[in-house]
Structures are given as C-alpha cells and as structure tokens.
Amino acid sequence: MNFESNFDEDFNKIHRKRFNLHYIEEKLMVSPIKKFMLSFLELKVFKSFIKSCNSNLTGKNILEVGCGAGYGIEPIYRSFKPKEYFAFDISLKMVLLSAAKAKKKKIPVNVFLGDVKEIKLPSKKFDIVFVFTVLHHVEGWRDGLKEINRVLKPKGLLLINEINSRSLSWFERYLKVFHPKKAYFTWDEFNQGLNNAGFLILKEYKFLKDLGFFLCVNRRKN
Ligand SMILES: C[S@@+](CC[C@H](N)C(=O)[O-])C[C@H]1O[C@@H](n2cnc3c(N)ncnc32)[C@H](O)[C@@H]1O
C-alpha cells in the first residue's frame, strides 16, 4: 500500500472541499497557464493603471491576498521592490506552494495562513494590496473588502480583479465548476461593496465583460 500517495490524495480532496475549489480550477491555479495569465494579463493591466496615475509604487509595503500557488510573488517583488511584502492564503497547500517558490527564488516575503475576512495584521500597515481573483470564493466578500480597507493606509491603493456572477453561472452550467452562491456578485453589487468598504474606484477595465479589473484608493484620510 502506498501511504504517501493516499495521503496526498486525501489532503487534496479535503483541501478542495474546504476552500470551495473545484478540481479543474485547482489544476488551472497551479499550472503554467495561470503563471502566464498573471504575469502577461492581470499584472500588466494593473501596471498600466499605475502608469496612467503617474504613481511611483517602488519601496512600499505590499500585501497580496489569496496568493494561491504564488505566481504573483516573483513578478510583484521584481516590479515594485517592496520595503515589506506579506502574502497569505486560506489554504495550507497554497501557502506551502507559495513559500517554496519564494524560498527557491530567494524572495523575502512573509507568507502565512489567513482569511481575508479576518486579516491578522495591524491596521494601516500597507500602501498597496493586490487581490487576483479571490473574492468569488468568499461568502463574506463584503467583510473581506472592509478588512482590506482596514489594513491599508489612508489613501493606500487596492488593485483587485474579479469575475462576476454571469461568468460563474457559465462555469457552473457548462463546466460543472461550482462556487458558493453567496459569493456571486454582479458588477453593480461589487462596485457597491467597494464603496461601502471605504474605497473610491479610480480606474476600471472589463476584459470580455466578465473579468473586471479595479484600481481603488482608500477614501480614509487618517
Ligand atoms: C482562483 S484562486 C487565485 C489564486 C491566486 N490569487 C492566483 O491568481 O493565482 C483563489 C485563491 O483564493 C484563496 N481563498 C479562498 N478563500 C479565501 C479566504 N477567505 N481568504 C484568503 N484566501 C482565500 C484560495 O485558497 C485560492 O488560493
């Protein structure tokens, strides 16, 4: 009997069930396709937002929420040379993958296990928060946005992308990839969630209508 592979299989099953991750989605998340998408689409759009605002974001405190397999760590580190860099995910498996990547590339990032609805970090710590397609897994996504706002400094920036309820319905119908219904949002609901959490949307871009990119500023003044 191969205990090691049984353990891996059980670990993967528990992991997917607990974190609302479908088998196909998890495969995509840890694949080179995701690495390519993150570097050549998602981060590129965010960088174009930053460029159009003439902001210099080098040497700041950065947080990445829901870092997954850690494909954002190297490009974010190399692009922004952060003073302090933290990244977390609710899944132990993803935290381990991210930490291993950072170690291999010798990138000084503090990777930890955490939940966006209750971020175990002090208020007003970060200049920039990155979130790459995480909140459509989170039933309390509105509370997650409020927590992100709490850990951001006044006038700090949030760079977030998400998929909306229309694309989630499509995944459900045609690929049988399910997400929690309470984490479905339309763009109007998402904009309202950002506003209620204390953000002002500075830039917005929709890729194929259903993948939305947002640059937001924390409206808090102190
Ligand atoms: C679609 S994946 C995206 C991963 C990564 N951001 C990327 O783009 O490669 C969603 C990630 O969100 C994480 N996640 C789900 N719920 C979370 C929560 N409440 N707090 C933090 N991370 C969460 C999952 O474990 C998963 O790694």
The ligand as an SDF file (V2000), in Angstrom:
LIG
                    3D

 27 29  0  0  0  0  0  0  0  0999 V2000
   -8.7700   31.3470   -8.0570 C   0  0  0  0  0  0  0  0  0  0  0  0
   -7.5520   31.1870   -6.8080 S   0  0  0  0  0  0  0  0  0  0  0  0
   -6.4650   32.5460   -7.2030 C   0  0  0  0  0  0  0  0  0  0  0  0
   -5.1050   32.3700   -6.5870 C   0  0  0  0  0  0  0  0  0  0  0  0
   -4.0890   33.4730   -6.9020 C   0  0  0  0  0  0  0  0  0  0  0  0
   -4.5730   34.7560   -6.4580 N   0  0  0  0  0  0  0  0  0  0  0  0
   -3.7970   33.4870   -8.3690 C   0  0  0  0  0  0  0  0  0  0  0  0
   -4.2980   34.3730   -9.0770 O   0  0  0  0  0  0  0  0  0  0  0  0
   -3.0600   32.6140   -8.8320 O   0  0  0  0  0  0  0  0  0  0  0  0
   -8.3790   31.7210   -5.3350 C   0  0  0  0  0  0  0  0  0  0  0  0
   -7.4960   31.6340   -4.0880 C   0  0  0  0  0  0  0  0  0  0  0  0
   -8.1980   32.2680   -3.0140 O   0  0  0  0  0  0  0  0  0  0  0  0
   -7.9630   31.5230   -1.8400 C   0  0  0  0  0  0  0  0  0  0  0  0
   -9.0180   31.8530   -0.8690 N   0  0  0  0  0  0  0  0  0  0  0  0
  -10.3100   31.4280   -0.8780 C   0  0  0  0  0  0  0  0  0  0  0  0
  -10.9770   31.9290    0.1730 N   0  0  0  0  0  0  0  0  0  0  0  0
  -10.0840   32.7160    0.8570 C   0  0  0  0  0  0  0  0  0  0  0  0
  -10.1720   33.4990    2.0450 C   0  0  0  0  0  0  0  0  0  0  0  0
  -11.3320   33.5920    2.7410 N   0  0  0  0  0  0  0  0  0  0  0  0
   -9.0890   34.1700    2.4710 N   0  0  0  0  0  0  0  0  0  0  0  0
   -7.9090   34.0850    1.7660 C   0  0  0  0  0  0  0  0  0  0  0  0
   -7.7600   33.3380    0.6410 N   0  0  0  0  0  0  0  0  0  0  0  0
   -8.8330   32.6700    0.1900 C   0  0  0  0  0  0  0  0  0  0  0  0
   -7.9690   30.0730   -2.3250 C   0  0  0  0  0  0  0  0  0  0  0  0
   -7.3610   29.2080   -1.4010 O   0  0  0  0  0  0  0  0  0  0  0  0
   -7.2030   30.2120   -3.6240 C   0  0  0  0  0  0  0  0  0  0  0  0
   -5.8120   30.0600   -3.4260 O   0  0  0  0  0  0  0  0  0  0  0  0
  1  2  1  0
  2  3  1  0
  2 10  1  0
  3  4  1  0
  4  5  1  0
  5  6  1  0
  5  7  1  0
  7  8  2  0
  7  9  1  0
 10 11  1  0
 11 12  1  0
 11 26  1  0
 12 13  1  0
 13 14  1  0
 13 24  1  0
 14 15  1  0
 14 23  1  0
 15 16  2  0
 16 17  1  0
 17 18  1  0
 17 23  2  0
 18 19  1  0
 18 20  2  0
 20 21  1  0
 21 22  2  0
 22 23  1  0
 24 25  1  0
 24 26  1  0
 26 27  1  0
M  CHG  2   2   1   9  -1
M  END
$$$$
